[in-house]
Amino acid sequence: MVRSIGKFLKNSSAACVVFDLWHNTASLLIVFLLGSAAVADETLLLENQASVPISGFADTAEVERLTSEAAEILDGTQGKVTVQFVANVDTPGRGRYYLQLSQPLSSGGKMSLQAKRQEPLRDVVTVERREDQLVIRVGEQELLRYHLALLPSPNPDQPEYGRSGFMHPVRTPLGTIVTDDFPPDHMHQHGVMFAWTDTTYSGRHVDFWNSFKQEGRVEHRRLLRTFSGPVVGGFDVELAHVDLTSGEPIDVLYETWSVRAYASADPFLLEIESVQRAAGAEPLVIRKYHYGGMAVRGSREWYQAKEAGFLTSEGKDRLAGNHSRPRWVDMFGPADKGKLAGIAVLDSPDNFRFPQPVRLHPDKPYFCFSPQVEDAFTIGPESTYRSRYWLVPHDGPIQQEQIEAIWNSFAHPLTLKKES
């Protein structure tokens, strides 16, 4: 077929230019493919620069893309490593590698990695859109749903409780729902959500948390992308924090959520990174206050249940843990299958004012990470507020040794580079 095309084109002197263009393009394609293969054949070096071993699922610090395949298994000097590159939305050539280690990588340890020829890896984590929801599954088990459109208030006389831009339900591996939506005691709380409570914008007080005040709201704006994969799957979305106090809605903050679910069957591992930036020239002042921020509303079956409670990384319970500064918080209660289920949320060392103060409600199943408990701060046009958390929905009582190992993997990204 190539010879036929070439012969046809050479029959016309005018077509020679076309042939040369085709020939050069084909040559460039061959060079590109050879270059890609060369990249795949290079040896990479994986390093653990932390003072603790890293095992199971992990990720790397942000890096330029190093592999030709989006996902593949690399042969390592200390076992195989499944890697998946996820590019940044705004800078596609850069991103993070998500890893599944077959063997722990010791403190200060290094591992040489070499690509192996293989069939494409199947997606373990899948993301699909179902009407106005994004659904993430790990294998055959549903993990969560994110609401793209306004979910109306169950009370038509109070439409202000409706909301979009949150995750619910979130489930454990056995299927127990560990979040709630429109709970009768606090209808303005919605699964996994982010809202500031006591703020000032352009001299006006705006409460984005208590929607019944009708001062502010948080809403989904744009779906940026979804993806599935063998190590992680997820989505990126844009939300807006809207001021309702001036007579017409004004966008105050734009927020990007990057949600990543790992191919961990038990427990589930879920990462959420939030980046907030000013929508215009006017800054938002988050005033000192005792709650607001990244929040989780627990199952309504946990409300005033004797088995329900909290446990922090410092070993504190509901009352002692309020406004403490733990590295992680676990909220738990009675389950559909088994005695208990829960959801732990892990704070990143890179977060503002880490470890962030937490609000643990004295009798209701909800909590939030609230850096403004310490003091006020501002999100202005030349700054961003970036925060990152891991959520671990689990069945049964939390295993502290396991959650500490998970926190170590989350808190200490590995380094991946070309081996010199």
C-alpha positions as a printed Julia matrix, in Angstrom:
420×3 Matrix{Float64}:
   0.0    0.0     0.0
   2.89   2.38    0.8
   4.5    1.68   -2.58
   1.2    2.28   -4.35
   0.73   5.62   -2.68
   4.32   6.59   -3.45
   4.0    5.58   -7.1
   0.74   7.48   -7.44
   2.17  10.63   -5.93
   5.38  10.53   -8.01
   3.32  10.56  -11.23
   2.78  14.29  -10.64
   5.52  16.83  -10.03
   3.08  18.84   -7.92
   2.46  15.74   -5.84
   6.16  15.38   -5.05
   5.8   17.99   -2.34
   2.94  15.99   -0.88
   5.0   12.82   -1.04
   7.97  14.49    0.65
   5.66  15.76    3.37
   4.18  12.29    3.84
   7.64  10.71    3.82
   9.0   13.18    6.38
   5.94  12.73    8.57
   6.38   8.96    8.49
  10.05   9.37    9.38
   9.16  11.61   12.3
   6.61   9.03   13.45
   9.26   6.31   13.39
  11.66   8.52   15.37
   8.9    9.29   17.86
   8.1    5.61   18.32
  11.76   4.7    18.72
  12.13   7.56   21.17
   9.15   6.3    23.16
  10.63   2.83   23.25
  13.93   4.27   24.41
  12.17   6.05   27.24
  10.46   2.8    28.22
  13.83   1.0    28.26
  15.51   3.52   30.55
  16.13   2.59   34.14
  14.27   4.61   36.74
  15.19   5.1    40.38
  12.55   5.06   43.11
  13.64   6.54   46.45
  12.1    6.7    49.91
  13.57   9.74   51.6
  11.34   9.41   54.67
  12.4    8.1    58.06
   9.78   5.32   57.89
   9.18   2.44   55.47
   6.54   2.9    52.76
   4.34   0.01   51.7
   1.21  -0.77   49.72
  -0.18   2.18   47.78
   1.77   5.41   47.51
   2.47   8.27   45.16
   5.4   10.41   44.11
   6.17  14.07   44.29
   5.17  15.98   41.16
   7.51  15.22   38.27
   7.87  15.45   34.5
   6.5   12.35   32.8
   9.2    9.65   32.67
   7.51   6.66   31.04
   5.97   6.1    27.62
   3.07   4.06   28.99
   0.4    5.67   31.13
   0.31   2.57   33.32
   2.64  -0.43   33.47
   4.4   -2.89   35.74
   8.07  -2.17   36.36
  10.55  -4.79   37.48
  12.36  -3.57   40.57
  15.39  -4.73   42.48
  13.05  -5.15   45.48
   9.96  -6.51   43.75
   7.54  -5.34   41.1
   5.92  -1.91   41.13
   2.75  -1.01   39.26
   2.89   2.63   38.21
   0.27   4.94   36.71
   0.99   8.47   35.6
  -1.76  11.06   36.08
  -1.03  14.39   34.44
  -2.01  17.72   35.93
  -5.09  19.27   34.36
  -3.31  22.55   33.64
   0.19  21.19   32.83
  -0.24  17.84   31.0
   3.5   17.14   30.81
   3.76  17.09   34.59
   1.94  15.13   37.22
   2.31  12.41   39.79
   2.98   8.7    39.59
   0.67   6.53   41.64
   2.25   3.31   42.81
   1.37  -0.11   44.11
   4.39  -1.7    45.78
   4.67  -5.47   46.0
   7.27  -5.13   48.78
   7.85  -2.36   51.36
  10.5    0.23   50.54
  12.64   0.76   53.62
  13.53   4.12   55.12
  16.15   5.72   52.89
  15.73   2.82   50.5
  16.29   2.93   46.75
  15.01   0.68   44.02
  16.0    0.47   40.35
  13.04  -0.04   38.04
  12.97  -1.37   34.5
   9.96  -1.57   32.19
   8.84  -5.04   31.13
   6.94  -5.84   27.95
   3.36  -6.73   28.74
  -0.26  -6.53   27.77
  -2.13  -3.34   28.71
  -3.26  -3.37   32.34
  -6.97  -3.57   33.08
  -8.76  -0.8    34.94
  -9.43  -1.7    38.57
 -10.84   1.71   39.52
 -13.56   2.92   37.15
 -15.37   6.23   36.93
 -18.61   6.67   35.04
 -21.21   9.38   34.72
 -24.77   8.44   35.57
 -27.0   11.35   34.68
 -26.03  14.05   37.21
 -23.64  11.94   39.29
 -20.11  10.59   38.97
 -19.78   7.05   40.31
 -16.44   5.54   41.37
 -16.09   1.78   41.7
 -13.19  -0.32   42.97
 -13.6   -3.63   41.2
 -17.3   -4.38   41.44
 -17.84  -2.38   44.63
 -19.2    1.14   44.57
 -17.12   3.58   46.61
 -18.8    6.97   46.16
 -20.96   9.34   44.18
 -20.26  12.99   43.43
 -23.18  15.31   42.66
 -22.76  17.42   39.53
 -26.22  19.0    39.63
 -28.25  20.62   42.37
 -29.79  18.0    44.62
 -33.05  19.64   45.71
 -33.98  20.06   49.34
 -36.33  17.33   50.62
 -38.45  20.18   52.0
 -39.89  22.23   49.08
 -40.62  25.07   51.51
 -36.86  25.38   52.22
 -35.17  25.17   48.81
 -32.04  26.86   50.17
 -30.9   23.5    51.57
 -30.35  22.12   48.06
 -26.72  21.65   47.04
 -24.36  20.36   44.37
 -20.6   19.77   44.52
 -20.28  17.15   47.26
 -19.74  13.41   47.69
 -22.46  11.12   49.02
 -22.91   8.27   49.58
 -19.44   7.1    50.51
 -19.33   3.36   51.26
 -17.08   0.84   52.97
 -15.84  -2.28   51.15
 -18.82  -4.21   52.59
 -21.2   -1.57   51.29
 -22.08   0.27   54.52
 -22.83   3.95   53.87
 -20.69   6.08   56.2
 -21.92   9.52   55.11
 -25.29  11.29   55.19
 -27.14  13.97   53.27
 -29.86  16.36   54.47
 -29.77  14.93   58.02
 -32.9   16.1    59.87
 -30.88  17.73   62.66
 -28.57  19.66   60.26
 -30.03  19.7    56.75
 -27.22  21.94   55.49
 -24.62  19.17   55.93
 -23.84  17.02   52.9
 -21.54  13.99   52.9
 -18.01  15.17   52.12
 -18.18  18.93   51.6
 -16.08  22.08   51.87
 -17.48  25.39   53.16
 -16.22  28.31   55.24
 -18.5   29.63   57.97
 -17.49  33.08   59.26
 -16.02  35.17   56.44
 -15.84  38.75   55.23
 -16.02  39.73   51.58
 -15.97  43.35   50.4
 -16.93  44.43   53.91
 -19.93  42.07   54.09
 -20.34  39.02   56.31
 -20.83  35.82   54.3
 -21.6   32.36   55.74
 -21.15  29.65   53.09
 -21.78  26.8    55.58
 -25.22  27.52   57.04
 -27.21  27.66   53.81
 -30.46  28.47   55.64
 -29.05  31.97   56.27
 -28.98  32.48   52.48
 -25.75  34.48   52.72
 -23.63  32.19   50.58
 -23.56  28.83   48.83
 -21.1   26.39   47.28
 -21.97  24.86   43.92
 -20.53  22.63   41.22
 -19.52  24.51   38.07
 -17.53  22.36   35.65
 -16.48  18.78   35.11
 -12.86  18.98   33.97
 -12.17  15.28   33.39
 -12.69  11.71   34.55
 -10.35   8.75   34.2
 -10.11   5.09   35.17
  -7.0    3.03   35.78
  -5.23   0.0    37.28
  -3.83   1.91   40.29
  -6.1    4.97   40.56
  -9.21   6.41   38.98
 -10.81   9.75   39.65
 -12.07  13.09   38.48
 -11.32  16.8    38.53
 -14.1   19.35   38.98
 -14.46  23.07   39.52
 -16.74  24.57   42.17
 -17.64  28.14   43.09
 -18.24  29.81   46.46
 -20.95  32.38   45.84
 -21.79  35.51   47.86
 -25.56  36.12   48.09
 -25.51  39.21   50.32
 -25.26  42.01   47.74
 -28.56  41.53   45.93
 -27.08  39.47   43.1
 -24.83  36.36   43.24
 -21.1   37.11   43.13
 -18.42  34.46   42.67
 -15.96  34.85   45.54
 -13.78  31.73   45.25
 -13.16  29.17   42.55
 -12.22  25.75   43.89
 -10.8   22.71   42.11
 -11.27  19.24   43.53
  -8.92  16.49   42.37
 -10.36  13.2    43.63
  -8.37   9.96   43.35
  -9.52   6.5    44.42
  -6.9    3.77   44.76
  -7.24   0.14   43.73
  -7.33  -0.92   47.37
 -10.14  -3.36   48.04
  -9.98  -3.26   51.85
  -9.9   -0.66   53.2
 -10.86   1.81   50.5
  -8.37   4.64   49.98
  -9.61   7.97   48.69
  -7.63  11.17   48.16
  -9.06  14.65   47.73
  -7.04  17.75   46.97
  -8.75  21.15   47.07
  -7.25  24.29   45.57
  -9.11  27.55   46.24
  -8.32  30.87   44.59
  -9.97  34.27   44.56
 -12.46  34.7    41.73
 -11.56  38.38   41.31
  -9.49  41.19   42.75
 -11.29  41.15   46.11
  -9.87  38.84   48.83
 -11.93  36.62   51.12
 -11.1   36.88   54.82
 -11.74  33.68   56.78
 -12.27  34.91   60.31
 -11.29  33.07   63.46
 -14.1   30.62   64.2
 -14.7   27.26   65.82
 -15.79  25.25   62.75
 -15.87  25.21   58.96
 -13.58  23.79   56.27
 -13.23  20.28   54.86
 -16.03  18.34   56.54
 -17.54  14.87   56.71
 -21.1   14.21   57.89
 -21.41  10.66   59.18
 -24.27   8.22   58.8
 -27.54   9.21   60.47
 -27.51   5.76   62.1
 -24.63   7.1    64.2
 -26.56  10.03   65.64
 -26.78   9.52   69.42
 -25.88   5.83   68.98
 -24.09   4.34   71.96
 -21.5    2.64   69.74
 -20.7    5.81   67.78
 -17.73   8.06   68.48
 -14.39   9.5    67.44
 -10.77   8.48   67.78
  -7.82  10.72   66.91
  -4.2    9.91   66.17
  -3.44  11.14   69.7
  -5.89   8.64   71.2
  -8.51  11.27   72.05
 -12.27  10.8    71.93
 -15.13  13.09   70.91
 -14.86  15.61   73.76
 -11.13  15.56   74.41
 -10.34  15.67   70.7
 -12.37  18.77   69.86
 -10.03  21.59   68.7
  -7.02  19.35   69.18
  -4.51  19.03   66.33
  -4.28  15.36   65.32
  -2.78  13.9    62.15
  -5.94  11.88   61.55
  -9.47  11.48   62.87
 -11.64   8.37   62.72
 -15.44   8.64   63.02
 -17.36   5.4    63.52
 -20.7    3.88   64.45
 -23.02   0.88   64.0
 -22.88  -0.89   60.64
 -25.15  -2.85   58.33
 -22.73  -5.79   58.31
 -20.68  -6.33   61.43
 -20.72  -4.28   64.59
 -18.93  -1.15   63.41
 -17.91   0.83   60.34
 -16.15   4.13   60.05
 -14.32   6.68   57.97
 -10.91   8.08   58.85
  -9.61  11.34   57.4
  -5.86  11.94   57.26
  -4.28  15.41   57.25
  -1.33  16.12   54.95
   1.89  17.66   56.35
   1.78  20.07   53.41
  -1.51  21.56   54.56
  -1.76  25.05   55.97
  -1.18  25.05   59.75
  -0.57  21.3    59.86
  -1.64  19.55   61.95
  -4.87  21.44   61.5
  -7.28  21.93   64.41
 -10.4   19.78   64.17
 -14.0   20.38   65.15
 -15.53  17.21   66.64
 -19.19  17.82   67.35
 -20.23  16.97   70.96
 -23.19  14.76   69.97
 -23.64  14.7    66.18
 -21.65  12.53   63.74
 -19.7   15.18   61.88
 -16.29  16.8    62.01
 -14.11  19.13   59.97
 -10.53  20.29   59.65
 -10.61  23.98   60.59
  -7.33  25.95   60.43
  -9.23  29.14   61.3
  -9.7   27.84   64.86
  -6.17  29.12   65.48
  -6.54  32.51   63.78
  -7.94  34.32   60.77
  -6.34  34.21   57.32
  -6.99  35.51   53.82
  -7.35  33.97   50.38
  -6.4   36.76   47.97
  -5.93  37.22   44.23
  -2.21  36.43   44.46
  -2.49  33.4    46.71
  -4.2   30.02   46.78
  -5.43  27.84   49.6
  -4.38  24.26   48.92
  -5.32  21.32   51.14
  -5.08  17.56   50.7
  -6.6   14.68   52.64
  -6.91  10.91   52.46
 -10.24   9.34   53.4
 -10.3    5.71   54.52
 -13.8    4.15   54.7
 -13.44   0.9    56.64
 -15.37  -2.01   58.13
 -14.92  -2.94   61.77
 -12.89  -1.02   64.37
  -9.96   0.9    63.02
  -6.58  -0.81   63.23
  -4.22   1.89   64.48
  -1.09   0.18   63.17
  -2.66  -0.04   59.73
  -3.89   3.55   59.66
  -0.46   4.78   60.77
   1.14   2.88   57.87
  -1.4    4.42   55.51
  -0.7    7.9    56.89
   3.04   7.37   56.38
   2.48   6.47   52.72
   0.27   9.52   52.27
   2.5   11.94   54.17
   5.78  10.97   52.52
   5.61  10.96   48.69
   8.32   8.9    47.03
  10.81  10.29   44.53
  10.97   8.89   40.99
  13.64   9.94   38.5
  15.88   8.64   35.74
  18.77   6.67   37.09
  22.02   8.43   36.27
